[in-house]
Amino acid sequence: MNTDNLKAIRKKSGKTQKEVAEGIGIGQGTYKNYETGAREPNNATLVAIANYFDVTTDYLLGREQTVSTESLKLNKIKEHINAINDILND
């Protein structure tokens, strides 16, 4: 895994390590180890991270060096819509 890409995509998304870890169903320490290179995620977790950030696994593995800023914007919009829905459903 390309740890620089993983950290960069998280920071661009404005998420904390804890938020990402919770979003993909792992512990914060485990996610931190992925960012520092102390551990490598298994294939299922790699796919979960890619889906969470709406990027390709190739980007996370360092085979692609660009990520769409449109994907990041779309993720933010989805979060806002979900938050509004949560408020309306309470």
Secondary structure, 3 states (H helix, E strand, C coil): CCHHHHHHHHHHHCCCHHHHHHHHCCCHHHHHHHHHCCCCCCHHHHHHHHHHHCCCHHHHHCCCCCCCHHHHHHHHHHHHHHHHHHHHHC
